[in-house]
Amino acid sequence: MGKDPGSNASSLDLPDSVAAELPGLYRYARSITPNEAEAEDLVGDTVVRALEHAAQYRGEASLRTWLHQILSHLAVDRARRHSHELSVDEVERRWRDETYSVDAERVVERAESAAELRDALVHVPHHYRSALVLHDAEGFSAAEVATILDVSVPAAKQRIRRGRMMLVSALSQQAQRRTANAGVPLSCWEAREQVSSYLDDELDPAQRRTLEAHLASCATCPPLYQALVGAMSSLGHLHDPDSVIPPTLAERVRRRLGLETSEGAKAPATTGHHHHGGMA
């Protein structure tokens, strides 16, 4: 956030600054991992890694972006392909099928439940889940998502688009509805491929008009669009500024950062390199 390229961690109070970012880090970790214990471990390991590599922080990106990048790298290291995850190829095949649609009311109803939403996110493969949560829940721009995930901006946008589609498909429990769409502007796949750009206001006026004409006359795409909007809105609800860090995690991290603990005593300052892994 606006540091000179030559600045480094010595120009800020790193422990206090890292501590201030804990709610966002925990939200992100909780949204991309299957349980609280794994999320806590990721946040703890992120703090350890940040302290170990503090000298490498030069301020080119904000501290928030840098910490999310560390956490993302650690999460990738742990991630494995699980059988319960959706196949991106299968989901895109469905969305290319002009007869495929969803029950928007049911999708949005499920998305409005944090438990149901997180359950659906677990079914989205990690790379797409991370991009989706960073962009739609945490509010990072596509360029910032690209920096955090170490991919190009087009690749980040593609992950966001695919992540949105997979989230809606994961939330949906309805059978495909087969309805003819003769005479509708654009094919359904062409329209569905543009919806993410439409939602992010990246289409030119002519493209917007054509897509809106398609949505006005298509029998199967409007519910998908409504479900995308509802699911995106619900992801935003995960960005709760009053998120409560689990007390055990807060205590462990504050001790590691050398800040005062809940008992009021100053924890010993952390110096040098630390064993990567467990927290004291």
C-alpha positions in Angstrom: 0.0 0.0 0.0 2.1 2.8 -1.3 5.6 2.0 0.0 8.7 3.1 -1.8 10.4 0.2 -3.6 13.4 0.5 -1.4 11.5 0.3 1.8 11.5 -3.0 3.8 10.1 -4.5 7.0 12.2 -2.3 9.2 10.1 0.7 8.2 7.1 -0.8 10.0 6.3 -2.6 13.2 6.0 -6.1 11.6 4.5 -8.0 14.6 1.7 -5.4 15.1 1.2 -5.1 11.3 1.0 -8.9 10.9 -1.4 -9.2 13.9 -3.7 -6.6 12.3 -4.0 -8.9 9.2 -4.9 -12.0 11.1 -8.7 -11.8 10.7 -8.4 -11.6 6.9 -5.8 -14.4 6.8 -8.0 -16.6 8.9 -11.1 -15.9 6.8 -9.2 -16.8 3.7 -7.7 -19.9 5.2 -11.1 -21.0 6.6 -12.7 -20.6 3.1 -10.2 -22.7 1.3 -9.6 -25.5 3.8 -12.1 -28.2 4.9 -11.9 -27.6 8.6 -10.9 -25.1 11.3 -7.8 -27.0 12.5 -6.2 -26.9 9.0 -7.1 -23.2 8.7 -5.4 -22.4 12.0 -2.3 -24.4 11.0 -2.1 -22.5 7.7 -2.3 -19.1 9.5 0.2 -20.1 12.1 2.6 -21.3 9.4 2.1 -18.1 7.5 3.1 -16.0 10.5 6.2 -18.2 11.0 7.2 -17.9 7.3 6.6 -14.1 7.3 8.9 -13.6 10.3 11.5 -15.9 8.8 11.5 -14.0 5.5 10.8 -10.5 6.9 13.9 -9.1 5.3 12.6 -10.1 1.9 9.6 -7.9 2.2 10.4 -4.8 0.1 7.0 -3.2 -0.1 6.4 -3.7 -3.8 3.0 -5.2 -2.8 1.0 -4.4 0.3 1.7 -6.4 3.4 -1.8 -7.8 3.1 -1.1 -9.1 -0.4 2.3 -10.4 0.7 0.9 -12.4 3.6 -2.0 -13.8 1.5 0.7 -14.8 -1.1 2.6 -16.7 1.6 -0.5 -18.4 2.8 -1.6 -19.3 -0.7 1.8 -20.9 -1.4 1.6 -23.0 1.8 -1.9 -24.1 0.9 -0.8 -25.2 -2.6 2.0 -27.2 -1.0 -0.5 -29.1 1.0 -3.2 -29.4 -1.6 -3.9 -32.7 -3.3 -6.5 -33.6 -5.9 -9.5 -35.1 -4.0 -12.2 -37.3 -5.4 -14.9 -35.0 -4.1 -13.7 -32.1 -6.1 -15.5 -31.1 -9.3 -13.7 -31.6 -12.6 -13.2 -28.3 -14.4 -13.5 -30.0 -17.7 -16.8 -31.6 -16.7 -18.2 -28.3 -15.4 -17.2 -26.5 -18.6 -18.8 -29.3 -20.6 -22.0 -28.8 -18.7 -22.0 -25.0 -19.2 -21.3 -25.4 -22.9 -24.5 -27.6 -23.1 -27.3 -25.2 -23.9 -29.8 -27.3 -22.2 -27.9 -27.1 -18.8 -29.4 -24.8 -16.2 -29.9 -24.7 -12.4 -32.7 -23.9 -10.0 -31.5 -20.3 -9.1 -33.7 -20.1 -6.0 -32.3 -23.3 -4.5 -28.7 -22.3 -5.4 -29.0 -18.9 -3.8 -30.8 -20.3 -0.7 -27.9 -22.7 -0.2 -25.3 -20.0 -0.8 -26.9 -17.8 1.9 -25.9 -20.4 4.5 -22.2 -20.1 5.4 -22.0 -23.8 6.2 -23.6 -24.8 2.8 -21.4 -22.3 1.0 -18.2 -23.6 2.6 -19.3 -27.1 1.9 -19.7 -26.2 -1.8 -16.4 -24.5 -1.9 -14.7 -27.7 -0.7 -15.8 -29.2 -4.0 -14.1 -26.5 -6.1 -10.5 -27.5 -6.9 -8.0 -25.5 -4.9 -6.6 -23.3 -7.6 -10.0 -22.0 -8.6 -11.3 -21.9 -5.1 -8.4 -19.6 -4.0 -8.9 -17.2 -6.9 -12.6 -17.1 -6.3 -12.4 -16.4 -2.6 -9.6 -13.8 -3.0 -11.6 -11.9 -5.6 -15.3 -12.3 -4.6 -15.0 -12.7 -0.8 -11.8 -10.8 0.1 -12.1 -8.1 -2.5 -8.7 -8.4 -4.2 -8.5 -7.2 -7.8 -7.8 -9.6 -10.5 -4.3 -8.2 -10.8 -3.7 -8.7 -7.0 -5.1 -12.2 -7.3 -2.5 -12.8 -10.1 0.3 -11.5 -7.8 -0.8 -13.7 -4.9 -1.2 -16.8 -6.9 1.9 -16.1 -9.1 0.0 -16.3 -12.4 -0.8 -13.9 -15.2 -3.8 -11.6 -15.0 -5.6 -13.5 -17.8 -5.0 -16.8 -15.9 -6.3 -15.2 -12.7 -9.4 -14.0 -14.5 -9.9 -17.5 -16.0 -9.6 -19.1 -12.6 -12.2 -16.6 -11.2 -14.6 -17.4 -14.1 -14.2 -21.1 -13.8 -14.4 -21.0 -10.0 -17.7 -19.1 -10.2 -19.1 -21.7 -12.5 -17.9 -24.6 -10.4 -19.3 -23.0 -7.2 -22.8 -22.7 -8.8 -22.7 -26.2 -10.1 -21.6 -27.4 -6.7 -24.4 -25.6 -5.0 -27.0 -26.9 -7.5 -28.7 -30.2 -6.7 -31.2 -29.9 -9.5 -31.3 -32.0 -12.7 -30.6 -30.3 -16.0 -33.6 -28.6 -17.6 -33.8 -29.3 -21.3 -35.4 -26.3 -23.1 -35.0 -25.3 -26.7 -33.5 -21.8 -27.3 -34.0 -21.3 -31.0 -33.4 -17.7 -32.2 -31.7 -16.5 -29.0 -28.8 -14.1 -29.6 -25.5 -15.8 -28.9 -25.2 -19.5 -28.1 -25.6 -20.3 -24.4 -21.9 -21.1 -24.1 -20.9 -17.8 -25.6 -23.2 -16.0 -23.2 -22.1 -18.0 -20.2 -18.5 -17.4 -21.1 -19.1 -13.6 -21.0 -21.1 -13.5 -17.8 -18.2 -13.1 -15.5 -16.9 -10.2 -17.6 -20.4 -8.7 -17.6 -20.6 -8.9 -13.8 -17.2 -7.2 -13.5 -18.3 -4.5 -16.0 -15.6 -5.4 -18.5 -17.8 -5.7 -21.7 -18.1 -3.0 -24.2 -21.6 -1.5 -24.8 -22.3 -3.6 -27.8 -21.3 -6.8 -26.0 -23.5 -5.9 -23.0 -26.5 -5.3 -25.2 -26.1 -8.6 -27.0 -25.7 -10.5 -23.8 -28.6 -8.8 -22.1 -30.7 -9.7 -25.2 -29.7 -13.3 -24.8 -30.6 -13.2 -21.1 -33.9 -11.6 -21.9 -35.0 -14.4 -24.2 -33.1 -17.5 -23.1 -34.9 -20.2 -21.1 -31.9 -21.6 -19.3 -29.3 -18.9 -18.8 -31.1 -16.4 -16.6 -31.2 -18.8 -13.6 -27.5 -19.4 -14.0 -26.9 -15.7 -14.1 -29.1 -15.2 -11.0 -27.3 -18.0 -9.2 -23.9 -16.4 -10.1 -25.0 -13.1 -8.7 -26.5 -14.7 -5.6 -23.4 -16.9 -5.0 -21.0 -13.9 -5.5 -23.1 -11.8 -3.0 -23.0 -14.6 -0.5 -19.2 -15.0 -0.8 -19.0 -11.3 0.1 -20.8 -12.1 3.3 -17.8 -14.3 4.3 -15.8 -11.0 4.5 -17.1 -10.3 7.9 -15.1 -7.4 9.4 -16.1 -8.7 12.9 -14.6 -12.2 12.2 -13.5 -13.7 15.5 -10.1 -15.4 15.6 -10.2 -18.6 17.6 -8.7 -17.7 21.0 -6.1 -20.6 20.8 -4.9 -19.3 17.5 -4.8 -15.7 18.7 -2.7 -16.8 21.7 -0.3 -18.8 19.6 0.2 -16.1 17.1 0.6 -13.3 19.6 3.3 -15.4 21.4 5.1 -16.0 18.1 4.9 -12.2 17.3 6.2 -11.2 20.7 3.1 -9.3 21.6 1.3 -9.2 24.9 -0.7 -12.3 25.6 -4.1 -12.5 27.2 -2.5 -12.7 30.6 -1.0 -9.3 30.0 2.6 -10.4 30.1 4.9 -9.5 27.2 5.8 -12.6 25.3 9.4 -13.1 24.5 10.4 -11.4 21.3 11.0 -13.7 18.4 14.5 -13.5 16.8 16.4 -15.3 14.2 15.1 -18.3 12.1 12.5 -20.6 13.4 11.6 -24.2 12.8 8.9 -24.1 10.1 5.8 -25.9 11.2 4.4 -26.0 14.7 3.6 -23.0 16.8 4.8 -22.6 20.4 
